Amino acid sequence: MRSSSLPVLYVFLGLIASGKSTLAERFAAEHGLPCYNTDRVRKELAGVDAGQSRTERYNQGIYTREFTGKTYQKLLDRAAADLASGASGVVLDGSYIRREERDRVRHLAIRMGARAVFVLCRCSDETVRLRLEQRARDPEAVSDGRWEIYQAQKESFQEPDPEVEPDLVILETEMPVDELIAEVNRILS
């Protein structure tokens, strides 16, 4: 990680099954940072067990824009509390498909005297499909992502623009996780 004395809000973002959660968890564990995942927090707010599958459609049930806003706000609240307590960084893990969601993280970073770094995770449709198939067989999976959700997300995703969002790192996530973590560490050092 860069030698700046400022704490950092690391945001791992991208479409479902892009590898962001796996990388966020590993990165946070490796660096001893708190990590907050939108899937877990969303279900916590809804009073639903993290492992309970929800089959709502895109923008329905606990996936409406309003509930998503509450979820992202809860992540920001937790990050603010951690930073106020002296954490050197916090990892946030979510799709962040709208620029306004990313801007809210930037505003929090400024308010807390921190930096924000966004790691956009991307992969091919074929890899997404394979990951979703594997996830469907995993009884411990938290995400409710499905192919039709991925397609809807892909249509509404406001792709970050490095010209406007210079705090962005783009990571192709086709490689094995250990190689990706090494790449993230190299880029962010």
N, C-alpha and C positions, 0 to 999 in steps of 0.2 A: 504494500500500500504506500501511496505517496507520503512523503515525510512532512506533510502539512500538519500543523498543530490543531487544525480545525477538526471536529468530529465530522463523520460522513454518514449521510443517508444513502445507502446502496439500494437501488430499486432494480430488481430483476423483473422484466416485463416481456410481454409477447402474447401471442395467441395460445390457446390451450394446446397442451402436448408439445410445446416448443422446447421443453427442457428447463424452463425457468425455475420451477419449484425444486427440482433435484439439485440444480446448481446453487440456488439461494440457500438451501439447507446445508449443503456441503461447505459453501463459502463461509456461512455464519459459524458453523461448528469449528472449522479450521482456524478462524480468527477470534473465536470466543465472543461473538456478537449475538445479541437477541435477534430473532427472526420472526416476522409475522406474515402469515399466509392468508390471503383473502378467503380461500375455501374454508379454512378452519374457523376464522373469525366470523364469516357469514353464518355458518351453521351454529356457532356459539350464540350469536345474536338471535337466531331463530329458535333457539332451544332444542336444536336437533343434534343428535350424536354425530361426531365427525365422520364416522364410517357409514352412516345411513345414507343410502343412495336416494337422490331426488331426481325425478325425471321431468321437471318442468321444462317448458320450451324456453327459448331465448327471450329475455325480457318479460318473464312471467314468474309468479310466486316469489321466492326469495332472490330471484335474479332480475327483478324490476330495476329500473334506473334509480328509483328512490331508495330501495333496499341496498343497492350497490353503493349509493352515496353514503349511507350509514356505515356500511362495511369499511369503505375507504377512510372515512372520518375516524373510525375506531382505530385503524392502523396508525393514522397520524397522531391520535391522542396517545397511543402507547409509545410511539417513537418519541414524541415530545417529552413524555414522562421519563423515558430512559435517558434522553439527552440531558434533561434537567438534572438527573441524578449523576451525571458525569460519564455516561457511556461514551466510548471513543467512536462508536458507530452503531448503526442499526440497519438491519436488512429487511426490506419490504418486498413481498412477492405477490404479484398480481398481474392481470392483463394490462391494466392502465391503457385501455383502448382509446380514450379521449385525451386530447392535449390538456384540457382543463384539469383532469385528474393529476397529470404530471406536474402542471403548474402549481397545484396546491402543495405538492411535495417541495417544490422549489421555494415557495413562500414560507413554508415551515422551516426549511433549512436556513433561510435568511434570518427569520425571526429568532432562531435558536443559535445563531452564530456558527452554523455548520455548512458543509458543502453537500450538494446532491450529485450523485453519479447514477446514470441510468444504463443498464446493460440489457439491450434489446436482443432477445433470444429468437432465432429464426431457424427453420428447417423446411425441408420439402414436404409437400402434401403426402407423399408416400410414407415418409418417416412419421408424420402425424398419425396417419391411418394405422400404422403398425403399433405405435405407442398407445393409441386409444384401444386397440384390440387387446394389448397386454394389460392395460389398466382395467378393462372390463372383467378380466379374469382374476384381478387382485382383490381379495376380500378386505384388505386394509386401505384401499384407495379412498382418498378423501374427495378428490375432484369428481364432479358430475359431468365432466366434459364428454361430449359425444360428437360424431362426425357432423351432424346437422348443426350443432352449436358452433363447431369450428367454422363451418361455412358461413354462418350468420355473422360470427365475430369478424371473419376475414373481410366481409363486405363493409362492416361499419368501423373497422380499425383505422384510426387516424395515424398513419405511419409517421413516426418522428422524423423531422427534417434536421439533419446535422447543422445546417446553416442557421436555423432558428433555435435549435436545442443543442448547443455545443457541448453539453455535459453528457453526451451520448456515446456509448460504445456498442458497436454491432457485432454480435457473435453468432456465427453459424454453428448450430449444435448437433451436427451429424457425427462428430468424433466421440470416442469413449469419454465418460465423465471425468476420469483422472486427467486426461489430456485437456479437456475443457477448463477444469479448475486451474491447471497450470497456466493455461492461456489467460484466464481472467486475472490471476495473480500477477502475471507478467505485464499485462496491459495496465493494471491499476497500481503497479508499483512505481 
